[in-house]
Amino acid sequence: MPRARTPLWFSLISIFVSACVLSASSNAQQPTAGEFQVKAAYLYNFGRFVSWPSQDGSDATGAFEICVLGDDPFGPTLDSTLATGMIGGKSVTAKRISKPQDVNSCRILFISSSEERHLKEIFTTLNNASVLTVSDIPRFSERGGMIGFVIDGNRVRFDVNLASAQSARLMLSSELLKVATNVRKDSHSESLR
């Protein structure tokens, strides 16, 4: 079945089920290739469950860009996952960026764990830009990020900071929120140290 015709809820549930069957060798200290395949699939599907303001500048590029800031933990996995993807009638592409100032055409920004000590500066630079921020940095959603990957047993799951997404004028589908392990609704985020 082509991706464009698959119901949104079914796609997200399918990714969740795939995450549940990761091998027992997967753990938080040593991510496996399978873990990053699941995370790449989540990144693609997040784009199908979020609405961006129509007037933002990222519409001009002609592509739906999922960007990686910092060290790229995905390698070719992200590119192959996105290769035939379409979101909102646009082809989905991966882009690697080295500084948050380059985020202008990104719809989704995966912030690598290599950037953890720069989170405060990254969030300040983004300044509520309409970019969905995602990371596997510990407590990312508590620290002001929008979606934080967490490992629950051997499964890749995610937390959502709804207040951060709303501040950036992003609308997250209720279907996405139902699958999250935790949805933070208040605007109080943990101090960034």
C-alpha positions as a printed Julia matrix, in Angstrom:
193×3 Matrix{Float64}:
  0.0    0.0    0.0
  1.54   3.39  -0.93
  2.46   5.63   1.97
  0.2    8.45   0.77
 -2.92   6.27   1.06
 -2.18   4.67   4.44
 -4.38   6.13   7.21
 -2.35   8.31   9.57
 -3.32   6.45  12.72
 -2.36   3.13  11.14
  1.09   4.43  10.15
  1.89   5.65  13.64
  0.59   2.49  15.29
  2.67   0.42  12.84
  5.81   2.32  13.83
  4.94   1.84  17.5
  4.52  -1.91  17.02
  7.83  -2.06  15.15
  9.47  -0.24  18.03
  8.08  -2.8   20.45
  9.88  -5.67  18.75
 13.41  -4.25  18.79
 15.93  -6.9   19.72
 16.82  -7.44  23.38
 20.35  -6.18  22.7
 19.06  -2.62  22.33
 19.71  -0.34  25.3
 20.05   3.39  26.01
 23.85   3.33  26.34
 24.54   1.66  23.0
 21.94   2.47  20.36
 21.52  -0.14  17.65
 21.0    0.34  13.93
 17.44  -0.95  14.46
 16.81   1.79  17.01
 17.76   4.49  14.5
 15.64   2.86  11.79
 12.66   3.2   14.12
 13.59   6.79  14.99
 13.92   7.66  11.29
 10.47   6.19  10.62
  9.07   8.2   13.53
 10.6   11.41  12.13
  8.86  10.8    8.82
  5.54  10.0   10.46
  5.7   12.98  12.84
  5.51  15.14   9.73
  2.19  13.54   8.86
  0.69  14.32  12.3
  1.68  17.99  12.61
  0.23  21.08  10.95
  2.47  24.08  10.3
  1.32  27.69   9.8
  0.7   28.23   6.08
  2.67  31.47   5.93
  6.02  30.13   7.13
  9.03  30.45   4.81
  9.74  26.73   4.53
  6.99  26.42   1.89
  9.29  28.08  -0.63
 11.78  25.19  -0.92
  9.46  22.79  -2.72
 10.49  19.95  -0.38
  9.56  18.9    3.13
 12.94  18.97   4.89
 13.82  16.92   7.94
 17.09  18.29   9.27
 19.73  16.88  11.59
 21.74  19.34  13.69
 25.11  18.09  14.96
 26.6   14.62  14.64
 24.39  12.45  12.44
 23.48   9.2   14.25
 21.31   7.99  11.34
 23.83   7.72   8.52
 22.16   6.52   5.3
 19.17   5.14   7.24
 17.39   8.5    7.32
 17.91   9.11   3.6
 16.62   5.65   2.65
 13.62   5.98   4.97
 12.64   9.3    3.38
 13.54   8.39  -0.23
 10.01   7.9   -1.55
  8.15   9.81   1.15
  5.59  12.53   0.46
  4.03  14.88   3.02
  1.48  17.47   1.99
  2.24  16.84  -1.68
  5.96  17.54  -1.21
  8.84  15.12  -1.44
 10.58  14.52   1.88
 14.33  15.04   2.07
 17.0   14.83   4.74
 19.36  17.74   5.3
 22.33  17.95   7.66
 23.06  21.33   9.23
 25.93  22.44  11.44
 24.34  25.43  13.19
 20.79  26.33  14.25
 20.86  29.47  12.1
 20.58  27.17   9.05
 17.14  25.88  10.11
 15.18  28.29   7.84
 13.84  25.64   5.42
 13.51  22.8    7.97
 10.1   21.53   9.05
 11.49  19.01  11.54
 14.81  19.44  13.34
 16.43  16.43  14.98
 18.93  17.77  17.53
 21.74  15.27  17.97
 22.97  14.34  21.43
 26.29  16.0   20.45
 24.46  19.33  20.86
 23.18  18.76  24.41
 25.39  21.4   25.99
 24.11  23.95  23.43
 20.37  23.4   23.95
 19.74  26.79  25.51
 21.44  28.59  22.61
 19.63  26.43  20.05
 16.21  27.18  21.55
 17.09  30.88  21.76
 18.13  30.89  18.09
 14.95  29.1   17.03
 12.91  31.67  19.03
  9.59  29.88  18.54
 10.2   29.29  14.82
  7.62  26.91  13.35
 10.03  23.97  13.42
  9.23  20.69  15.2
 12.19  19.94  17.49
 12.95  16.27  18.17
 15.84  14.63  20.01
 16.98  11.67  22.04
 18.8   13.92  24.51
 17.73  12.86  28.03
 14.66  14.76  29.32
 14.47  16.72  26.05
 10.75  17.45  26.28
 11.13  18.55  29.9
 13.87  20.97  28.87
 11.8   22.77  26.22
 12.04  20.44  23.21
  8.83  19.36  21.51
  9.28  15.6   21.07
 11.82  13.57  23.04
 12.63   9.98  22.19
 12.84   7.69  25.21
 13.76   4.04  25.49
 11.15   2.08  27.45
 12.54  -1.42  27.98
 13.58  -2.33  24.44
 11.1    0.0   22.76
 11.57   3.44  21.23
  8.81   5.69  22.56
  8.41   9.45  22.79
  7.28  12.23  25.11
  5.62  15.43  23.88
  5.88  18.99  25.18
  2.61  20.35  23.82
  3.23  23.83  25.27
  6.5   24.17  23.3
  4.8   23.05  20.09
  1.93  25.49  20.58
  4.39  28.34  21.24
  5.84  27.62  17.8
  2.31  27.69  16.28
  2.36  23.95  15.51
 -0.77  21.83  15.78
 -0.14  18.22  16.87
 -2.76  15.64  15.97
 -4.68  14.01  18.8
 -3.68  10.67  17.22
 -0.02  11.54  17.82
 -0.7   12.61  21.4
 -2.54   9.33  22.14
  0.58   7.3   21.33
  2.99   9.47  23.36
  4.16   8.1   26.71
  3.77  11.51  28.33
  2.25  14.81  27.16
  3.5   17.9   28.95
  0.85  20.61  28.71
  2.27  23.37  30.9
  4.68  26.03  29.72
  7.15  25.49  32.56
 10.23  23.75  31.24
 13.18  22.63  33.28
 16.11  25.02  33.52
 18.71  24.38  30.84
 22.09  23.91  32.4
